[in-house]
Each structure stands twice: as C-alpha cells, then as structure tokens.
Amino acid sequence: MRERVRYYPDTDTMYVELREGLIDGGETAGKDLVIFYSEDDVPLAYEIESASQHPEHIEVALKLLRQIDREQRRIAA
C-alpha cells in the first residue's frame, strides 16, 4: 500500500494524493495551496506549502480524501 499523505519536514510541505492518475496541470487555490488536476479536470492531489501554518488546507484535503475513499469502497461493494 502506498502512502497517500506525505509530509516533508525539511520544506514544511504536505502532499495529499486524492486519486491515482496522470497530472495534467495545477493551479493555485489559496495561500500556499496548489491543487493538481487530471486532463478531465478531476482533482488528483493537494500540495500544501508551509503546512504547519495551514491546518485549514489540511482539514479540507483530508476530508476530501476520506470522502473519495468511502465512495470507492461503496462502488467496489
């Protein structure tokens, strides 16, 4: 099982992988927040810079990750 949430203490950056896929681009979505998207504009990952200063970004990313996981489990059942 791969890690979907990674924290890099040397840069205080958190990377949250929401879904697997090829990243086609990203956009700044707030202070120190970049959201990466697939070709069809599905969010694939959050990159949170200065993560220790942005619990609000972490909260949103983790809630979305849990929601996606629940949906995928429901579909697989």
C-alpha positions in Angstrom: 0.0 0.0 0.0 1.4 3.4 -1.0 1.3 6.4 1.2 -1.3 8.9 0.1 -0.3 11.6 2.6 3.3 12.6 2.8 4.8 15.3 4.9 8.3 16.7 4.2 9.5 18.4 7.3 12.6 20.0 5.7 10.3 22.1 3.5 7.1 22.0 5.7 5.2 20.7 2.7 2.3 18.2 2.7 1.3 16.3 -0.3 -2.1 14.6 -0.3 -2.9 12.2 -3.2 -6.6 12.0 -3.7 -6.7 9.7 -6.7 -4.3 7.9 -8.9 -3.8 9.4 -12.4 -1.7 11.5 -14.6 -1.4 15.1 -13.5 -2.2 17.4 -16.4 -1.7 20.7 -14.5 -2.2 22.5 -11.3 -3.5 25.8 -10.1 -3.0 27.9 -7.0 -6.2 27.6 -5.0 -5.2 29.7 -1.9 -2.3 30.9 0.0 0.4 28.1 -0.1 -2.1 25.7 -1.8 -1.8 24.1 -5.2 -4.4 21.6 -6.5 -3.3 19.3 -9.3 -5.8 18.0 -11.9 -6.2 15.3 -14.5 -6.9 16.0 -18.1 -10.6 16.0 -17.4 -10.2 18.4 -14.5 -10.6 15.9 -11.7 -8.6 16.9 -8.6 -5.8 14.4 -8.1 -3.7 15.9 -5.3 -3.2 18.8 -2.9 0.2 20.3 -2.2 0.3 22.4 0.9 3.3 24.6 1.4 4.0 25.9 4.9 1.7 23.2 6.0 2.2 23.8 9.8 0.7 27.2 9.2 -2.4 26.0 7.3 -4.5 23.5 9.2 -7.5 24.7 7.2 -6.0 23.3 4.0 -5.0 20.1 5.7 -8.5 19.6 7.0 -10.2 20.2 3.6 -7.7 17.8 1.9 -8.2 15.0 4.4 -12.0 15.3 4.4 -12.0 15.1 0.6 -9.6 12.1 0.8 -11.9 10.3 3.2 -15.0 11.1 1.1 -13.3 9.7 -2.1 -12.2 6.6 -0.2 -15.8 6.0 1.1 -17.2 6.4 -2.5 -14.6 4.0 -3.9 -15.4 1.4 -1.2 -19.2 1.8 -1.9 -18.7 1.3 -5.6 -16.5 -1.8 -5.1 -19.0 -3.4 -2.8 
